[in-house]
Amino acid sequence: MIDEVVILAAGVGSRMAEITKDRPKCMAPFQEGTLLSRLLSQLRAFEGIRKIHIVGGYRIGDLEEYVKRPEFADLPIQVWQNEIYASTNSLISAKIAFEHARGQLLMFNSDVVYESELVRRMVDSEAPFAFSLDRSGYNEESEKIVVGSDGRVVHIAKTIAEADATGCSADLYRVRIEDGANSIVALLARYLERPDAGKRLFEDFLDHLLLGLRFETVDVTGFEWYEIDTVAELQEAEMVFATVS
């Protein structure tokens, strides 16, 4: 199970400028709502979630007003601000979330749409640290995962060759946040001491963690998920999920 949820939603979405010119990317229209409302609706199915941490940046005022709508009143949402979103990347948004979140987390990027059963697979896992793994194909744009013979993840990166990849990450992660000198929070603080570390993706930090932490995988092969970066991809995702809950 999970204690809290983190949703990274600070980016500008410049490749969807015709839509994001007046709203955050997570508020792009999708089906009868938005990308974010679909995800929040899916999270309602899981009892015991103490907090849903959304880290925004671009047009954060619109995001803060949006989650105050009556349709979200039953959800324990807290919005945090990444003030330097324009000059950094998702790792800084993760750092901000880690300053407030504790326990077993499920972490989302807000521009990925998931089949509900895929999310449930990740929620039901017992692994404290785990990647969602889709073995069905090789996607140049996705983070790829290499799994060792003992089931331990040894590498995650977009640059992994097809011949070496076990599969693709569905950009959904289980991470446990605890206090202590060797916690993931402390490890992140030390990682950010590196030059230009703030410009790195959260996944770059996860790859670094593989040196010392055991990450499992949750096999989500066969379930739909779709990362959205362009208007064309948004339209295609709507068709894919027209009959998928």
MARBA-3410 file (N, C-alpha, C, O; in Angstrom, 1 decimal):
245
0.8,-1.2,0.0,0.0,0.0,0.0,0.9,1.3,0.0,2.1,1.2,0.0 ~ 0.3,2.4,0.0,1.0,3.7,0.0,0.4,4.6,1.1,-0.7,4.5,1.4 ~ 1.3,5.5,1.5,0.9,6.5,2.5,0.6,7.8,1.9,-0.4,8.4,2.2 ~ 1.4,8.2,1.0,1.3,9.5,0.4,1.6,9.5,-1.1,2.3,8.5,-1.6 ~ 1.1,10.5,-1.9,1.4,10.5,-3.3,2.1,11.9,-3.6,1.8,12.9,-3.0
3.0,11.8,-4.6,3.7,13.0,-5.1,3.4,13.1,-6.6,3.5,12.1,-7.3 ~ 3.0,14.3,-7.0,2.7,14.5,-8.4,3.6,15.7,-8.8,3.4,16.8,-8.3 ~ 4.5,15.5,-9.8,5.4,16.5,-10.3,4.8,17.2,-11.4,4.5,16.6,-12.5 ~ 4.5,18.5,-11.3,3.7,19.3,-12.2,4.2,20.7,-12.4,3.4,21.6,-12.6 ~ 5.5,20.9,-12.4,6.0,22.3,-12.5,6.3,22.8,-13.9,6.4,24.0,-14.1
6.5,21.9,-14.8,7.0,22.3,-16.1,6.1,23.2,-16.9,4.9,23.3,-16.7 ~ 6.7,23.8,-17.9,5.9,24.8,-18.8,5.1,24.1,-19.8,4.0,24.5,-20.2 ~ 5.6,22.9,-20.4,4.9,22.3,-21.4,5.0,23.1,-22.7,4.0,23.3,-23.4 ~ 6.2,23.5,-23.1,6.4,24.4,-24.2,6.0,23.8,-25.5,5.7,24.5,-26.5 ~ 6.1,22.5,-25.6,5.7,21.8,-26.9,4.2,21.7,-27.1,3.7,21.2,-28.1
3.5,22.2,-26.1,2.0,22.2,-26.2,1.5,23.7,-25.9,0.5,23.9,-25.3 ~ 2.3,24.6,-26.4,2.1,26.1,-26.1,0.7,26.6,-26.5,0.2,27.4,-25.8 ~ 0.1,26.0,-27.5,-1.2,26.5,-27.9,-2.3,26.2,-26.8,-3.3,26.8,-26.7 ~ -2.0,25.2,-25.9,-2.8,24.8,-24.8,-2.3,25.4,-23.5,-3.1,25.9,-22.7 ~ -1.0,25.3,-23.3,-0.4,25.7,-22.0,-0.1,27.2,-21.9,0.4,27.6,-20.9
-0.4,28.0,-22.9,-0.2,29.4,-22.8,-1.0,30.0,-21.7,-0.7,31.1,-21.2 ~ -2.1,29.4,-21.3,-3.0,30.0,-20.2,-3.3,29.0,-19.1,-4.3,29.2,-18.4 ~ -2.5,27.9,-19.0,-2.8,27.0,-17.9,-1.6,26.1,-17.8,-0.8,25.9,-18.7 ~ -1.4,25.4,-16.6,-0.3,24.4,-16.5,-0.6,23.2,-17.3,-1.7,22.9,-17.7 ~ 0.5,22.5,-17.7,0.3,21.4,-18.6,-0.6,20.3,-18.0,-1.4,19.7,-18.7
-0.6,20.1,-16.6,-1.4,19.1,-16.0,-2.9,19.4,-16.1,-3.7,18.6,-15.9 ~ -3.2,20.7,-16.5,-4.6,21.1,-16.6,-5.0,21.1,-18.1,-6.1,21.6,-18.4 ~ -4.2,20.5,-19.0,-4.6,20.3,-20.4,-5.9,19.5,-20.4,-6.0,18.5,-19.7 ~ -6.9,19.9,-21.3,-8.1,19.1,-21.3,-7.9,17.7,-21.8,-7.2,17.4,-22.7 ~ -8.6,16.8,-21.1,-8.5,15.4,-21.4,-9.8,14.7,-21.1,-10.3,14.8,-20.0
-10.5,14.1,-22.1,-11.8,13.5,-22.0,-12.7,14.6,-21.4,-12.9,15.7,-22.0 ~ -13.4,14.3,-20.3,-14.4,15.2,-19.8,-13.8,16.1,-18.7,-14.5,17.0,-18.2 ~ -12.5,16.0,-18.5,-11.8,16.8,-17.5,-10.5,17.3,-17.9,-10.3,17.9,-19.0 ~ -9.4,17.0,-17.1,-8.1,17.3,-17.4,-7.2,16.2,-17.2,-7.6,15.2,-16.6 ~ -5.9,16.3,-17.5,-4.9,15.2,-17.2,-4.9,15.0,-15.7,-4.9,13.9,-15.2
-4.9,16.1,-14.9,-4.8,16.0,-13.5,-6.1,15.4,-12.9,-6.0,14.6,-12.0 ~ -7.2,15.9,-13.4,-8.5,15.4,-12.8,-8.6,13.9,-13.0,-9.2,13.2,-12.1 ~ -8.1,13.4,-14.1,-8.2,11.9,-14.3,-7.4,11.2,-13.3,-7.8,10.2,-12.7 ~ -6.1,11.7,-13.1,-5.3,11.0,-12.1,-5.9,11.1,-10.7,-5.9,10.1,-9.9 ~ -6.3,12.3,-10.3,-6.9,12.4,-9.0,-8.1,11.5,-8.8,-8.3,11.0,-7.7
-8.9,11.4,-9.8,-10.1,10.5,-9.7,-9.6,9.0,-9.5,-10.3,8.3,-8.8 ~ -8.6,8.6,-10.2,-8.0,7.3,-10.0,-7.6,7.1,-8.5,-7.7,6.0,-8.0 ~ -7.0,8.1,-7.9,-6.4,8.0,-6.6,-7.5,7.8,-5.5,-7.3,7.3,-4.4 ~ -8.8,8.2,-5.9,-9.9,8.0,-4.9,-10.1,6.5,-4.6,-10.7,6.2,-3.5 ~ -9.7,5.7,-5.5,-10.0,4.2,-5.3,-9.1,3.6,-4.2,-9.4,2.5,-3.8
-8.1,4.3,-3.7,-7.2,3.8,-2.7,-7.4,4.4,-1.3,-7.2,5.6,-1.2 ~ -7.7,3.6,-0.4,-8.0,4.2,1.0,-6.6,4.4,1.7,-5.6,3.7,1.4 ~ -6.6,5.3,2.6,-5.5,5.5,3.5,-4.5,6.5,3.0,-3.4,6.6,3.6 ~ -4.7,7.1,1.9,-3.8,8.1,1.4,-3.8,9.4,2.3,-4.9,10.0,2.4 ~ -2.8,9.7,3.0,-2.8,10.8,3.9,-2.7,12.1,3.3,-3.3,13.1,3.7
-1.9,12.2,2.2,-1.7,13.5,1.5,-1.3,13.2,0.1,-0.6,12.3,-0.3 ~ -1.8,14.1,-0.8,-1.4,14.2,-2.2,-0.6,15.5,-2.4,-1.2,16.6,-2.4 ~ 0.7,15.3,-2.6,1.6,16.5,-2.7,1.7,16.8,-4.2,2.2,16.0,-5.0 ~ 1.3,18.0,-4.7,1.4,18.4,-6.0,2.5,19.5,-6.1,2.2,20.6,-5.4 ~ 3.6,19.3,-6.8,4.6,20.4,-6.9,4.4,21.1,-8.2,4.6,20.5,-9.3
4.0,22.3,-8.1,3.8,23.1,-9.3,4.8,24.2,-9.5,5.7,24.4,-8.6 ~ 4.8,24.9,-10.6,5.7,26.0,-10.9,5.1,27.0,-11.8,4.7,28.1,-11.4 ~ 5.0,26.6,-13.1,4.4,27.4,-14.1,3.0,27.6,-13.8,2.2,26.7,-13.7 ~ 2.5,28.9,-13.8,1.1,29.3,-13.6,0.6,28.6,-12.4,-0.5,28.1,-12.4 ~ 1.3,28.6,-11.3,0.9,27.9,-10.1,-0.4,28.4,-9.5,-1.1,27.7,-8.9
-0.6,29.7,-9.7,-1.9,30.3,-9.2,-3.1,29.6,-9.8,-4.1,29.4,-9.1 ~ -3.0,29.3,-11.1,-4.1,28.6,-11.7,-4.3,27.2,-11.1,-5.4,26.7,-11.0 ~ -3.2,26.5,-10.9,-3.2,25.2,-10.3,-3.8,25.2,-8.9,-4.7,24.4,-8.6 ~ -3.4,26.2,-8.1,-3.9,26.3,-6.7,-5.4,26.6,-6.7,-6.2,26.0,-5.9 ~ -5.9,27.4,-7.6,-7.4,27.6,-7.7,-8.1,26.4,-8.2,-9.2,26.1,-7.8
-7.5,25.7,-9.2,-8.1,24.6,-9.8,-8.4,23.5,-8.7,-9.5,22.9,-8.7 ~ -7.4,23.2,-7.9,-7.6,22.1,-6.9,-8.6,22.4,-5.8,-8.9,21.6,-5.0 ~ -9.0,23.7,-5.7,-9.9,24.1,-4.7,-11.4,23.9,-5.2,-12.3,24.1,-4.4 ~ -11.6,23.4,-6.4,-12.9,23.1,-6.9,-13.6,22.1,-6.0,-13.0,21.2,-5.5 ~ -14.9,22.2,-5.9,-15.7,21.2,-5.1,-15.4,19.7,-5.5,-15.5,18.9,-4.6
-15.1,19.5,-6.7,-15.0,18.1,-7.1,-13.7,17.4,-6.5,-13.6,16.2,-6.5 ~ -12.8,18.3,-5.9,-11.6,17.7,-5.3,-11.7,17.9,-3.8,-10.7,17.6,-3.1 ~ -12.8,18.3,-3.2,-12.8,18.7,-1.8,-12.6,17.5,-0.9,-12.2,17.6,0.2 ~ -12.8,16.3,-1.4,-12.7,15.1,-0.6,-11.2,14.6,-0.6,-10.9,13.6,0.1 ~ -10.4,15.2,-1.4,-9.0,14.7,-1.5,-8.0,15.5,-0.7,-8.1,16.8,-0.6
-7.0,14.9,0.0,-6.1,15.6,0.8,-4.9,16.2,0.0,-3.8,15.8,0.2 ~ -5.3,17.2,-0.7,-4.3,17.8,-1.7,-3.5,19.0,-1.0,-4.1,19.8,-0.3 ~ -2.2,19.0,-1.2,-1.4,20.1,-0.8,-0.5,20.5,-2.0,0.2,19.7,-2.6 ~ -0.6,21.8,-2.4,0.2,22.3,-3.5,1.5,23.0,-2.9,1.4,23.8,-2.1 ~ 2.6,22.6,-3.5,3.9,23.2,-3.2,4.5,23.9,-4.4,4.2,23.5,-5.5
5.3,24.9,-4.2,5.8,25.7,-5.3,7.3,25.5,-5.5,8.1,25.6,-4.6 ~ 7.6,25.2,-6.8,9.0,25.2,-7.2,9.2,26.6,-7.9,8.9,26.8,-9.1 ~ 9.8,27.5,-7.1,9.9,28.9,-7.6,11.0,29.0,-8.7,11.0,30.0,-9.5 ~ 11.8,28.0,-8.9,12.9,28.1,-9.9,12.7,27.1,-11.0,13.6,26.6,-11.6 ~ 11.4,26.7,-11.2,11.1,25.7,-12.2,11.6,26.1,-13.6,12.0,25.1,-14.4
11.7,27.3,-14.0,12.1,27.7,-15.3,13.6,27.4,-15.6,14.0,27.3,-16.7 ~ 14.4,27.3,-14.5,15.9,27.1,-14.7,16.3,25.8,-14.2,17.5,25.5,-14.2 ~ 15.4,25.0,-13.7,15.8,23.7,-13.1,14.9,22.6,-13.8,14.2,22.8,-14.8 ~ 15.0,21.4,-13.3,14.3,20.3,-13.8,13.5,19.5,-12.7,13.4,20.0,-11.6 ~ 13.0,18.3,-13.0,12.1,17.6,-12.1,12.8,17.2,-10.8,12.1,17.0,-9.8
14.1,17.2,-10.7,14.8,16.8,-9.5,14.5,17.8,-8.4,14.4,17.4,-7.2 ~ 14.5,19.1,-8.7,14.2,20.1,-7.7,12.8,20.0,-7.2,12.5,20.2,-6.0 ~ 11.9,19.7,-8.1,10.5,19.5,-7.7,10.4,18.3,-6.7,9.6,18.3,-5.7 ~ 11.1,17.2,-7.0,11.2,16.1,-6.1,11.7,16.5,-4.8,11.2,16.0,-3.7 ~ 12.8,17.3,-4.7,13.4,17.7,-3.5,12.3,18.5,-2.6,12.2,18.2,-1.4
11.6,19.3,-3.3,10.5,20.1,-2.5,9.5,19.1,-2.0,9.1,19.3,-0.8 ~ 9.1,18.1,-2.7,8.1,17.2,-2.2,8.7,16.4,-1.0,8.0,16.1,-0.1 ~ 10.0,16.0,-1.1,10.6,15.2,-0.1,10.7,16.0,1.2,10.9,15.4,2.3 ~ 10.7,17.3,1.2,10.8,18.1,2.4,9.5,18.0,3.2,9.5,18.4,4.4 ~ 8.4,17.5,2.6,7.1,17.5,3.3,6.5,16.1,3.4,5.8,15.8,4.3
6.9,15.2,2.4,6.3,13.9,2.4,7.0,12.9,3.2,8.3,13.0,3.4 ~ 6.3,11.9,3.8,6.9,10.8,4.6,6.2,9.5,4.4,5.0,9.5,4.1 ~ 6.9,8.4,4.6,6.3,7.1,4.5,6.5,6.5,3.1,7.4,6.9,2.4 ~ 5.6,5.6,2.7,5.7,5.0,1.4,5.0,5.9,0.4,3.8,6.1,0.5 ~ 5.8,6.3,-0.6,5.2,7.2,-1.6,5.0,6.5,-2.9,5.7,5.6,-3.3
4.1,7.0,-3.7,3.9,6.7,-5.1,4.1,8.0,-5.8,3.4,9.0,-5.5 ~ 5.0,8.0,-6.8,5.4,9.3,-7.5,5.0,9.2,-8.9,5.3,8.3,-9.7 ~ 4.3,10.3,-9.4,3.9,10.5,-10.7,4.5,11.7,-11.4,4.8,12.7,-10.7 ~ 4.7,11.6,-12.7,4.8,12.8,-13.5,3.4,13.1,-14.1,2.7,12.2,-14.5 ~ 3.1,14.4,-14.0,1.7,14.8,-14.3,1.3,14.7,-15.7,0.1,14.8,-16.1
2.2,14.5,-16.6,1.9,14.4,-18.0,1.8,13.0,-18.6,2.0,12.8,-19.8 ~ 1.7,12.0,-17.7,1.5,10.6,-18.1,0.1,10.1,-17.7,-0.3,10.3,-16.6 ~ -0.6,9.5,-18.7,-1.9,9.0,-18.4,-1.8,7.5,-18.3,-1.1,6.8,-19.0 ~ -2.5,6.9,-17.3,-2.4,5.5,-16.9,-3.7,4.8,-16.9,-4.8,5.4,-16.6 ~ -3.7,3.5,-17.3,-4.8,2.7,-17.1,-4.9,2.4,-15.5,-3.9,2.3,-14.9
-6.1,2.4,-15.0,-6.3,2.3,-13.6,-5.6,1.1,-13.0,-5.1,1.1,-11.9 ~ -5.7,0.0,-13.7,-5.1,-1.3,-13.1,-3.6,-1.2,-13.0,-3.0,-1.9,-12.2 ~ -3.0,-0.4,-13.9,-1.5,-0.2,-13.8,-1.2,0.5,-12.5,-0.2,0.1,-11.8 ~ -1.9,1.5,-12.2,-1.7,2.2,-10.9,-1.9,1.3,-9.7,-1.2,1.3,-8.8 ~ -2.9,0.5,-9.8,-3.2,-0.5,-8.7,-2.1,-1.4,-8.5,-1.7,-1.8,-7.4
-1.5,-1.9,-9.6,-0.3,-2.8,-9.5,0.8,-2.2,-8.6,1.4,-2.8,-7.8 ~ 1.0,-0.9,-8.9,2.1,-0.2,-8.2,1.7,0.0,-6.7,2.5,-0.1,-5.8 ~ 0.4,0.3,-6.5,-0.1,0.5,-5.1,0.0,-0.8,-4.3,0.4,-0.7,-3.1 ~ -0.3,-1.9,-4.9,-0.3,-3.2,-4.2,1.0,-3.8,-4.0,1.2,-4.7,-3.2 ~ 2.1,-3.3,-4.6,3.4,-3.8,-4.4,3.8,-3.6,-3.0,3.4,-2.7,-2.3
4.7,-4.5,-2.5,5.2,-4.4,-1.2,6.7,-3.9,-1.1,7.3,-3.7,-0.1 ~ 7.2,-3.6,-2.3,8.6,-3.1,-2.4,8.7,-1.7,-2.0,7.9,-0.9,-2.4 ~ 9.6,-1.3,-1.1,9.8,0.1,-0.7,10.3,0.9,-1.8,9.9,2.1,-1.9 ~ 11.1,0.4,-2.7,11.6,1.1,-3.8,11.4,0.3,-5.1,11.8,-0.9,-5.2 ~ 10.6,0.8,-6.0,10.3,0.0,-7.2,10.0,0.9,-8.4,9.5,2.0,-8.3
10.4,0.4,-9.6,10.0,1.0,-10.9,8.9,0.3,-11.5,8.7,-0.9,-11.3 ~ 8.0,1.0,-12.2,7.1,0.3,-13.1,7.8,-0.1,-14.4,8.4,0.7,-15.0 ~ 7.6,-1.3,-14.8,8.4,-1.9,-15.9,7.5,-2.4,-17.0,6.7,-3.3,-16.7 ~ 7.6,-1.8,-18.2,6.8,-2.3,-19.3,7.8,-3.0,-20.3,8.7,-2.4,-20.8 ~ 7.6,-4.3,-20.4,8.5,-5.1,-21.2,8.0,-5.2,-22.7,8.7,-5.9,-23.5
7.0,-4.6,-23.1,6.3,-4.8,-24.4,7.1,-4.2,-25.6,6.8,-4.6,-26.7 ~ 8.0,-3.3,-25.4,8.6,-2.7,-26.5,9.7,-1.7,-26.1,10.0,-1.5,-24.9 ~ 10.3,-1.1,-27.1,11.4,-0.1,-26.9,11.0,1.2,-27.4,10.6,1.3,-28.6 ~ 11.0,2.2,-26.6,10.6,3.6,-27.0,11.7,4.5,-26.8,12.3,4.7,-25.7 ~ 12.1,5.2,-27.8,13.3,6.1,-27.8,13.1,7.2,-26.8,14.1,7.6,-26.1
11.9,7.7,-26.6,11.6,8.8,-25.7,11.6,8.4,-24.2,11.6,9.3,-23.3 ~ 11.4,7.2,-23.9,11.2,6.7,-22.6,12.5,6.4,-21.8,13.5,6.1,-22.5 ~ 12.4,6.4,-20.5,13.5,5.9,-19.7,13.5,4.4,-19.9,12.5,3.8,-19.7 ~ 14.7,3.8,-20.1,14.8,2.4,-20.2,15.4,1.8,-18.9,16.1,2.5,-18.2 ~ 15.1,0.6,-18.6,15.5,-0.1,-17.4,16.3,-1.4,-17.7,15.9,-2.1,-18.6
17.4,-1.6,-17.0,18.1,-2.8,-17.0,18.0,-3.5,-15.7,18.3,-2.9,-14.7 ~ 17.6,-4.8,-15.7,17.4,-5.6,-14.5,18.4,-6.7,-14.5,18.6,-7.4,-15.5 ~ 19.1,-6.8,-13.4,20.1,-7.9,-13.2,19.5,-9.3,-13.0,18.2,-9.4,-12.9 ~ 20.3,-10.3,-13.0,19.8,-11.7,-12.9,19.1,-11.9,-11.6,18.4,-12.9,-11.5 ~ 19.4,-11.1,-10.6,18.8,-11.3,-9.3,17.6,-10.5,-9.1,17.0,-10.4,-8.0
17.1,-9.8,-10.2,15.9,-9.1,-10.1,16.1,-7.6,-9.7,15.1,-6.9,-9.6 ~ 17.3,-7.2,-9.4,17.6,-5.9,-8.9,17.8,-5.0,-10.1,18.5,-5.4,-11.1 ~ 17.2,-3.8,-10.1,17.5,-2.8,-11.2,18.9,-2.3,-11.1,19.3,-1.9,-10.0 ~ 19.6,-2.3,-12.2,21.0,-1.9,-12.2,21.2,-0.6,-12.9,22.3,0.1,-12.8 ~ 20.3,-0.2,-13.8,20.5,1.0,-14.6,19.1,1.5,-15.1,18.3,0.7,-15.5
18.9,2.9,-15.0,17.8,3.5,-15.7,18.3,4.7,-16.4,19.0,5.6,-15.8 ~ 18.0,4.9,-17.7,18.4,6.0,-18.5,17.7,6.0,-19.8,17.3,4.9,-20.3 ~ 17.5,7.1,-20.5,17.0,7.1,-21.8,17.9,6.6,-22.9,17.5,6.1,-23.9 ~ 19.2,6.6,-22.5,20.3,6.3,-23.5,20.6,4.8,-23.6,21.4,4.4,-24.4 ~ 19.9,4.0,-22.8,20.2,2.6,-22.8,19.8,2.0,-24.2,18.7,2.2,-24.7
20.7,1.2,-24.8,20.4,0.6,-26.1,19.4,-0.5,-26.0,19.2,-1.1,-24.9 ~ 18.7,-0.7,-27.1,17.6,-1.7,-27.1,18.1,-3.1,-26.7,17.4,-3.8,-26.0 ~ 19.2,-3.4,-27.2,19.8,-4.8,-26.9,20.0,-5.0,-25.4,20.1,-6.1,-24.9 ~ 20.3,-3.9,-24.7,20.6,-4.0,-23.2,19.4,-3.8,-22.3,19.4,-4.1,-21.1 ~ 18.3,-3.2,-22.8,17.2,-2.9,-22.0,16.3,-4.0,-21.7,15.9,-4.8,-22.6
15.9,-4.1,-20.5,14.9,-5.1,-20.1,13.5,-4.7,-20.5,12.6,-5.5,-20.8 ~ 13.3,-3.3,-20.5,12.0,-2.8,-20.9,12.0,-1.3,-20.6,13.1,-0.7,-20.3 ~ 10.9,-0.6,-20.7,10.8,0.8,-20.5,10.1,1.1,-19.1,9.3,0.3,-18.7 ~ 10.5,2.2,-18.5,9.9,2.7,-17.3,8.6,3.4,-17.7,8.6,4.1,-18.7 ~ 7.5,3.1,-17.0,6.2,3.8,-17.2,6.2,5.1,-16.4,5.1,5.7,-16.2
7.3,5.5,-15.9,7.4,6.8,-15.1,6.5,6.9,-13.9,5.9,7.9,-13.6 ~ 6.5,5.8,-13.2,5.7,5.7,-12.0,6.6,4.9,-11.0,7.1,3.8,-11.3 ~ 6.8,5.5,-9.8,7.8,5.0,-8.9,7.3,4.8,-7.4,6.5,5.6,-7.0 ~ 7.8,3.8,-6.8,7.6,3.7,-5.3,8.9,4.1,-4.6,9.9,3.5,-5.0 ~ 8.8,5.0,-3.7,9.9,5.5,-2.9,9.5,5.6,-1.5,8.5,6.1,-1.1
10.4,5.1,-0.5,10.1,5.3,0.9,10.9,6.4,1.4,12.2,6.5,1.3 ~ 10.3,7.3,2.1,10.9,8.5,2.8,10.9,8.3,4.3,9.8,8.3,4.9 ~ 12.1,8.3,4.9,12.2,8.2,6.3,13.3,9.2,6.8,14.0,9.7,5.9 ~ 13.3,9.4,8.0,14.3,10.3,8.6,15.6,9.6,8.8,15.6,8.4,9.0 ~ 16.7,10.3,8.9,18.0,9.7,9.2,19.1,10.1,8.3,18.9,10.7,7.2
20.3,9.9,8.7,21.5,10.4,7.9,21.7,9.7,6.6,22.3,10.2,5.7 ~ 21.1,8.5,6.5,21.2,7.7,5.2,19.9,7.6,4.5,19.8,6.8,3.6 ~ 19.0,8.5,4.8,17.7,8.5,4.1,17.8,9.0,2.7,18.8,9.6,2.4 ~ 16.8,8.8,1.9,16.8,9.2,0.6,16.8,10.8,0.5,17.4,11.4,-0.4 ~ 16.3,11.4,1.6,16.3,12.9,1.7,17.8,13.3,1.8,18.2,14.3,1.2
18.5,12.7,2.7,19.9,13.1,2.9,20.7,12.8,1.7,21.6,13.5,1.4 ~ 20.5,11.7,1.0,21.2,11.3,-0.2,20.9,12.3,-1.3,21.9,12.7,-2.0 ~ 19.7,12.8,-1.4,19.4,13.8,-2.4,20.1,15.1,-2.1,20.6,15.8,-3.0 ~ 20.2,15.5,-0.8,20.9,16.7,-0.4,22.3,16.7,-0.9,22.9,17.7,-1.3 ~ 22.9,15.5,-0.6,24.4,15.4,-1.0,24.5,15.4,-2.6,25.5,15.9,-3.1
23.6,14.8,-3.2,23.6,14.7,-4.7,23.5,16.1,-5.3,24.1,16.4,-6.3 ~ 22.7,17.0,-4.7,22.5,18.3,-5.2,23.7,19.2,-5.0,23.7,20.4,-5.5 ~ 24.7,18.7,-4.3,25.9,19.5,-4.1,26.8,19.5,-5.4,27.7,20.2,-5.5 ~ 26.4,18.6,-6.3,27.2,18.5,-7.6,26.9,19.7,-8.5,25.7,20.2,-8.4 ~ 27.8,20.1,-9.3,27.6,21.2,-10.2,26.4,20.9,-11.1,26.3,19.8,-11.7
25.5,21.9,-11.2,24.3,21.8,-12.2,23.4,20.6,-11.9,22.6,20.2,-12.7 ~ 23.5,20.1,-10.7,22.6,18.9,-10.4,21.1,19.3,-10.4,20.3,18.5,-10.8 ~ 20.8,20.6,-10.1,19.4,21.0,-10.2,18.8,21.0,-11.5,17.6,21.0,-11.7 ~ 19.6,20.9,-12.6,19.1,20.8,-14.0,18.9,19.4,-14.4,18.5,19.1,-15.5 ~ 19.1,18.4,-13.5,18.9,17.0,-13.9,17.5,16.6,-13.6,16.7,17.2,-12.8
17.1,15.5,-14.3,15.8,14.8,-14.0,15.8,14.0,-12.8,16.9,13.6,-12.3 ~ 14.7,13.8,-12.2,14.5,13.0,-11.0,15.1,11.6,-11.3,15.6,10.9,-10.4 ~ 14.9,11.1,-12.5,15.3,9.8,-12.9,16.9,9.7,-12.9,17.4,8.6,-12.6 ~ 17.6,10.8,-13.1,19.0,10.7,-13.0,19.5,10.4,-11.5,20.4,9.7,-11.3 ~ 18.7,11.0,-10.6,19.0,10.7,-9.2,18.7,9.3,-8.8,19.4,8.7,-8.1
17.6,8.8,-9.4,17.2,7.4,-9.1,18.3,6.5,-9.6,18.6,5.5,-9.0 ~ 18.9,6.8,-10.8,19.9,5.9,-11.3,21.2,6.0,-10.4,21.8,4.9,-10.2 ~ 21.4,7.1,-9.8,22.5,7.2,-8.8,22.2,6.4,-7.6,23.1,5.7,-7.0 ~ 21.0,6.4,-7.2,20.6,5.6,-6.0,20.8,4.1,-6.2,21.0,3.4,-5.2 ~ 20.8,3.6,-7.4,20.9,2.2,-7.6,22.3,1.6,-7.2,22.4,0.4,-7.0
23.2,2.5,-7.0,24.5,2.1,-6.5,24.4,1.5,-5.0,25.2,0.7,-4.6 ~ 23.4,2.0,-4.3,23.4,1.6,-2.9,22.0,1.1,-2.4,21.9,0.4,-1.4 ~ 21.0,1.4,-3.2,19.6,0.9,-2.8,19.1,-0.1,-3.8,19.4,-0.1,-5.0 ~ 18.4,-1.1,-3.2,17.8,-2.1,-4.1,16.4,-1.6,-4.6,15.5,-1.4,-3.8 ~ 16.3,-1.5,-5.9,15.0,-1.2,-6.5,14.5,-2.5,-7.2,15.2,-3.1,-7.9
13.3,-2.8,-6.9,12.6,-3.9,-7.6,11.8,-3.3,-8.8,11.9,-2.1,-9.1 ~ 11.2,-4.2,-9.5,10.3,-3.8,-10.6,8.9,-4.3,-10.4,8.7,-5.4,-9.8 ~ 7.9,-3.6,-10.8,6.5,-4.0,-10.9,6.2,-4.2,-12.3,6.2,-3.2,-13.1 ~ 5.9,-5.4,-12.8,5.6,-5.6,-14.2,4.2,-5.1,-14.6,3.2,-5.6,-14.1 ~ 4.2,-4.1,-15.5,2.9,-3.5,-15.9,2.7,-3.7,-17.4,1.9,-3.1,-18.0
3.4,-4.7,-17.9,3.3,-5.1,-19.3,1.8,-5.4,-19.6,1.2,-6.2,-18.9 ~ 1.3,-4.9,-20.7,0.0,-5.1,-21.1,-1.1,-4.1,-20.7,-2.2,-4.1,-21.2 ~ -0.7,-3.2,-19.8,-1.5,-2.1,-19.4,-1.2,-0.8,-20.1,0.0,-0.6,-20.4 ~ -2.2,0.0,-20.4,-2.0,1.2,-21.2,-1.4,2.3,-20.3,-1.8,2.5,-19.2 ~ -0.4,3.0,-20.9,0.1,4.3,-20.3,0.6,5.1,-21.5,1.1,4.6,-22.5
0.6,6.4,-21.3,1.0,7.3,-22.4,1.5,8.6,-21.9,0.8,9.3,-21.2 ~ 2.8,8.9,-22.2,3.4,10.1,-21.9,3.0,11.2,-22.9,3.2,10.9,-24.1 ~ 2.6,12.4,-22.5,2.1,13.4,-23.4,3.0,14.6,-23.4,3.2,15.3,-22.4 ~ 3.6,14.9,-24.6,4.5,16.1,-24.7,4.0,17.0,-25.8,4.4,18.2,-25.8 ~ 3.1,16.6,-26.7,2.6,17.4,-27.8,1.1,17.4,-27.9,0.5,16.5,-27.3
0.5,18.3,-28.6,-0.9,18.3,-28.8,-1.3,17.0,-29.6,-2.4,16.4,-29.3 ~ -0.5,16.6,-30.5,-0.8,15.4,-31.3,-0.9,14.2,-30.3,-1.7,13.3,-30.5 ~ 0.1,14.1,-29.4,0.1,13.0,-28.4,-1.1,13.1,-27.5,-1.6,12.0,-27.1 ~ -1.5,14.3,-27.1,-2.7,14.4,-26.3,-3.9,13.9,-27.0,-4.7,13.2,-26.4 ~ -4.1,14.2,-28.3,-5.2,13.7,-29.1,-5.2,12.2,-29.3,-6.2,11.5,-29.2
-4.0,11.7,-29.5,-3.8,10.2,-29.6,-4.1,9.5,-28.3,-4.8,8.5,-28.3 ~ -3.7,10.1,-27.2,-4.0,9.5,-25.9,-5.5,9.4,-25.6,-6.0,8.5,-25.1 ~ -6.2,10.5,-26.0,-7.6,10.5,-25.9,-8.3,9.3,-26.6,-9.3,8.7,-26.1 ~ -7.8,9.0,-27.8,-8.4,7.9,-28.6,-8.0,6.6,-27.9,-8.9,5.7,-27.8 ~ -6.8,6.5,-27.4,-6.3,5.2,-26.8,-7.2,4.9,-25.5,-7.6,3.8,-25.3
-7.4,6.0,-24.7,-8.1,5.8,-23.5,-9.6,6.0,-23.6,-10.3,6.1,-22.5 ~ -10.2,6.1,-24.8,-11.6,6.3,-24.9,-12.4,5.1,-24.3,-13.5,5.3,-23.9 ~ -11.7,3.9,-24.4,-12.4,2.7,-23.9,-11.6,2.1,-22.7,-11.8,0.9,-22.4 ~ -10.7,2.8,-22.2,-9.8,2.3,-21.1,-10.0,3.1,-19.9,-9.8,4.3,-19.9 ~ -10.3,2.5,-18.7,-10.6,3.2,-17.5,-9.3,3.6,-16.8,-9.3,4.3,-15.8
END
